[in-house]
Amino acid sequence: MFRGYKYGVSIVMPVYNSENYISECLDSILSQTFSDLEIIIVDDGSTDNTAKILEEYQHTDERIQVIWQQNSGPGAARNLGIINANGYAIMFMDSDDFYSGVDVIETVFNKWIESNVDVLVFNGKAFTDNGTGYYKWAKNNYYHLDKTNGERVEKGVYFIEQTNGQIQQPGMKICEKQFIIENEIFFQNSKCGVDLLFFYHLFIKAERVLYFDFTGYYRRYRADSIVTGASINNVLSRIQSFRELYALIDIIHDERSVEIIKKQFLYYICLLWTMAFNRQQEDRNSLMEAFDKAGLAEVLKLNKMDFVTRVFSVIINTPKQFIFIKIAFARIIRIVFKKKSNLFV
């Protein structure tokens, strides 16, 4: 059935300094009713007790394969995990997240096989963790999709548009490993923002995508996470890797899809500028130098598509002597973005 693959599903998980969360995560995987799976864990150079915990788990369950690498970021770790996966299907897990119940993988896998689609998307719940053991749960599901989208097979670009580009979270998907390999879909080898390239590429290539209205994944947000944190290195990495992401437009062949994806990328430039500009002067200058060097202001200027991108283009290209206008605008927009983006957690 699985074309010579050893397992039905490979769970690919990068890990870095997750000693406080990894046991909860692994226990939620190992307790699954679906047993035909392997867990490929790539330790990205952890410096805490994570490696010791992983060794203990590896000795207790032969389905766990741990690979150690020098710190290279979650993108490189996930790529290594994909290459070494022996499963017919690939699912991703972040080391501080966990499944909502014991039948999640079985439910999702069976639905994916039954539906015969390239990618199946399911839903989850996000929560913030301040380190005290108190979880503040989001009111709504992670994806703003509902039963009206359920059982609906569409091209991947449709779901990019429906979620306003927030479809990139790794954990709530299942797809065939061969589909990833054949289409040469891999994560960026940077430390932040690596999910965007992979999942935009995946959804651009996917002709058949199904949204399954099932809440099976719990996603943790914490202030010290390299994914949700807004450190200067986080923002710098996202700025420097933007051009590789923007190049995906060249592989799209219909005008409607180009319009959808290009608009999402232009909004992302606006978000990056807001993240860069809401800084103390030294950090702001450093990030804006990278922003200009990467040509992001020029991309926005040449591709204004609506009122939002036109306003941002005007503000971003305002002369330096009017910096007080830029600072005020950036602060206002940060408040707006904070309600919609966990990059400001």
C-alpha positions in Angstrom: 0.0 0.0 0.0 2.8 2.4 0.8 5.1 1.7 -2.1 7.9 0.1 -0.2 7.9 2.7 2.7 8.6 1.2 6.1 5.9 3.2 7.9 2.6 4.9 7.1 3.5 8.2 8.7 6.8 9.9 9.6 6.5 12.7 12.2 9.3 15.2 11.5 10.3 17.4 14.5 13.2 19.9 14.9 14.2 20.3 18.5 16.3 23.1 20.2 16.5 23.5 24.0 13.1 22.1 24.7 13.8 20.3 28.0 10.6 21.9 29.5 8.3 20.7 26.8 9.7 17.8 24.9 8.2 15.1 27.2 4.7 16.4 26.9 5.1 16.6 23.1 6.5 13.0 22.7 4.0 11.5 25.1 1.2 12.9 23.0 2.7 11.2 19.9 3.6 7.9 21.5 0.1 7.5 23.0 -1.6 7.7 19.5 -3.8 4.9 18.5 -2.1 5.0 15.0 1.0 2.9 15.6 2.4 2.6 12.1 4.6 5.7 12.5 8.1 6.8 13.2 9.3 9.9 14.9 12.2 11.6 13.2 13.7 14.1 15.7 16.5 16.4 14.7 18.3 18.0 17.7 19.6 21.3 16.4 22.5 21.6 18.7 20.6 21.9 22.0 22.7 23.1 25.0 20.3 22.2 27.8 19.1 18.7 28.9 17.1 18.0 25.7 19.7 15.6 24.2 19.6 13.5 27.4 15.8 13.3 27.4 15.8 12.3 23.8 18.3 9.5 24.4 16.0 8.2 27.1 13.0 8.2 24.9 14.9 6.6 22.0 15.9 3.7 24.2 12.2 3.0 25.1 10.7 3.1 21.6 12.3 1.8 18.4 10.1 4.1 16.3 12.1 7.1 17.6 15.1 8.1 15.5 17.2 11.0 16.8 19.6 12.9 14.6 22.0 15.4 16.0 23.3 18.4 14.0 25.2 21.6 14.7 22.9 24.5 15.3 21.6 25.5 11.8 18.0 26.4 12.5 14.6 24.6 12.2 14.6 24.8 8.4 17.8 22.8 8.0 16.6 20.4 10.7 13.2 19.7 9.0 15.0 19.2 5.6 17.2 16.6 7.2 14.2 15.0 8.8 12.4 14.8 5.5 15.4 13.2 3.7 15.7 10.5 6.5 12.0 9.8 6.8 10.8 6.3 6.0 7.1 7.0 6.0 4.7 7.2 3.1 3.2 10.4 4.6 4.9 13.3 6.3 3.5 15.2 9.3 5.4 17.9 11.2 5.4 18.7 14.9 7.1 21.5 16.9 8.7 20.3 20.0 6.7 22.5 22.4 3.3 21.5 20.9 1.2 18.4 21.3 -1.9 16.6 20.0 -5.3 17.2 21.4 -6.2 13.5 21.8 -4.9 9.9 21.2 -6.7 9.4 17.9 -5.5 12.5 16.0 -3.0 10.8 13.6 -5.4 7.9 12.9 -8.3 10.3 12.2 -6.2 12.6 10.0 -4.4 9.8 8.1 -7.6 7.9 7.3 -9.3 11.0 6.1 -6.4 11.9 3.9 -6.2 8.4 2.3 -10.0 8.4 1.8 -10.0 11.8 0.2 -7.1 11.2 -2.3 -5.8 14.7 -2.1 -2.2 16.1 -2.3 -2.5 17.9 1.1 -5.0 17.7 3.9 -5.2 20.6 6.4 -6.8 20.2 9.8 -7.2 22.7 12.6 -6.0 23.3 16.1 -6.0 25.6 19.1 -3.3 28.1 20.1 -2.4 29.0 23.6 0.2 31.2 25.3 2.5 29.9 28.0 4.1 32.4 30.4 6.2 29.7 32.1 4.0 29.5 35.2 2.0 26.5 34.0 -1.0 28.6 33.2 -2.2 28.4 29.6 -4.3 31.1 28.1 -6.2 29.5 25.2 -7.3 31.4 22.1 -11.1 31.7 21.7 -11.1 30.5 18.1 -9.4 27.8 16.2 -6.0 28.5 14.7 -7.2 28.7 11.1 -10.2 30.9 10.4 -11.8 28.1 8.4 -15.0 26.4 9.3 -17.4 23.7 8.2 -18.3 25.7 5.0 -14.7 25.0 3.9 -14.9 21.4 5.1 -15.1 18.6 2.5 -14.2 21.1 -0.1 -11.3 20.1 -2.4 -9.6 23.2 -4.0 -6.2 24.2 -5.3 -3.8 25.2 -2.6 -3.8 28.9 -3.5 -7.5 29.0 -2.5 -6.6 28.2 1.1 -3.7 30.7 1.0 -6.3 33.3 0.2 -8.9 32.0 2.7 -6.4 32.2 5.6 -4.7 35.4 4.5 -1.4 33.6 4.1 -1.5 32.0 7.6 -1.6 28.5 6.2 2.1 28.0 6.8 2.0 26.5 10.3 3.7 23.1 9.9 1.8 21.0 12.4 -1.7 20.8 11.0 -1.0 19.1 7.6 -0.4 15.7 6.1 1.0 15.1 2.7 2.9 12.4 0.7 6.7 12.4 1.1 7.1 11.7 -2.6 5.1 14.8 -3.5 7.5 16.9 -1.5 10.6 15.3 -3.1 9.3 15.3 -6.6 8.5 19.0 -6.4 11.7 19.9 -4.7 10.0 21.6 -1.8 12.3 22.3 1.1 12.6 24.7 4.0 14.9 27.7 3.9 18.2 27.2 5.7 17.7 30.2 7.9 16.7 30.4 11.6 13.4 32.3 11.3 10.5 32.5 8.9 11.5 29.2 7.3 7.9 27.8 7.1 6.8 30.5 4.6 8.9 29.2 1.7 8.0 25.6 2.2 4.3 25.9 2.6 3.7 28.6 0.0 5.6 26.3 -2.4 3.6 23.3 -1.3 0.3 25.0 -1.7 1.2 26.6 -5.0 2.1 23.1 -6.3 -0.9 21.3 -4.7 -3.8 20.9 -7.1 -6.0 19.0 -4.6 -6.2 20.3 -1.0 -8.9 19.4 1.5 -9.7 21.2 4.7 -10.8 18.8 7.4 -12.8 20.5 10.1 -11.1 18.7 12.9 -9.3 20.3 15.9 -6.3 18.0 16.6 -3.3 20.2 17.3 -2.4 22.4 20.3 0.1 25.1 19.4 2.1 26.8 22.1 3.2 30.5 21.9 6.0 31.6 24.2 7.9 34.9 24.3 11.4 33.2 24.0 10.5 31.1 20.9 12.6 31.8 17.8 9.4 31.3 15.8 7.2 33.8 17.7 9.8 36.1 19.2 10.4 39.4 17.6 14.2 39.7 18.3 16.4 41.7 16.0 17.9 38.4 14.6 14.4 37.1 13.9 13.4 40.1 11.9 16.8 40.3 10.2 16.6 36.7 9.1 13.1 37.2 7.7 14.2 40.3 5.7 17.3 38.6 4.3 15.3 35.6 3.1 12.4 37.5 1.6 13.8 37.5 -2.0 13.9 33.7 -2.1 10.3 33.6 -1.0 9.2 36.3 -3.5 10.8 34.2 -6.4 8.0 31.7 -6.0 5.8 34.0 -8.0 7.8 32.9 -11.1 6.5 29.3 -10.8 2.8 30.4 -10.9 1.1 30.2 -14.3 -2.3 31.8 -13.9 -2.9 35.5 -13.3 -5.5 35.1 -10.5 -3.1 33.0 -8.4 -0.2 35.4 -9.1 -2.4 38.3 -7.8 -3.3 36.4 -4.6 0.3 35.4 -3.8 1.8 38.7 -4.8 -0.6 40.6 -2.5 0.3 38.3 0.4 4.0 38.9 -0.1 3.5 42.6 -0.3 1.6 42.5 3.0 4.5 40.6 4.4 6.8 43.4 3.4 4.5 45.8 5.3 4.7 43.5 8.3 8.5 43.3 8.2 8.8 47.0 8.0 6.6 47.4 11.0 8.6 44.9 12.9 11.8 46.6 11.9 10.8 50.2 12.6 9.3 49.6 16.1 12.8 49.6 17.6 15.3 51.7 19.5 17.3 53.8 17.1 20.4 51.6 16.8 18.4 48.4 16.1 16.0 50.3 13.8 18.9 51.7 11.7 20.5 48.2 11.4 17.3 46.6 10.3 16.3 49.3 7.9 19.8 49.1 6.3 19.1 45.4 5.7 15.5 46.2 4.5 16.9 48.7 1.9 19.7 46.4 0.9 17.3 43.6 0.2 15.3 46.0 -2.0 12.0 45.5 -0.2 10.9 49.1 -0.4 11.5 49.0 -4.2 9.5 45.8 -4.5 6.6 47.5 -2.7 6.9 50.7 -4.8 6.8 48.8 -8.1 3.9 46.5 -7.2 1.4 48.6 -5.3 -1.9 46.7 -5.6 -4.4 48.3 -3.2 -4.9 51.1 -0.7 -2.9 49.4 2.1 0.2 48.8 -0.1 0.1 52.3 -1.5 -0.1 53.9 1.9 2.8 51.8 3.2 4.9 52.6 0.1 4.4 56.3 0.6 5.3 56.1 4.3 8.3 53.9 3.8 9.7 56.2 1.0 9.1 59.4 3.0 12.3 61.4 3.4 14.3 60.8 6.6 13.7 64.3 8.0 10.0 63.2 8.5 11.0 60.2 10.7 8.6 61.3 13.4 5.7 60.5 10.9 7.2 57.1 10.2 7.6 56.3 13.9 4.0 57.3 14.7 2.6 55.3 11.8 4.7 52.2 12.7 3.4 52.4 16.3 -0.2 52.6 15.2 0.2 49.8 12.7 1.9 47.6 15.3 -1.2 47.8 17.4 -3.3 46.6 14.4 -0.9 43.9 13.4 -0.5 42.6 17.0 -4.2 41.6 17.0 -3.6 39.5 13.8 0.0 38.3 14.0 1.7 36.2 16.7 5.0 37.7 15.6 4.3 40.4 18.1 3.7 38.0 21.0 
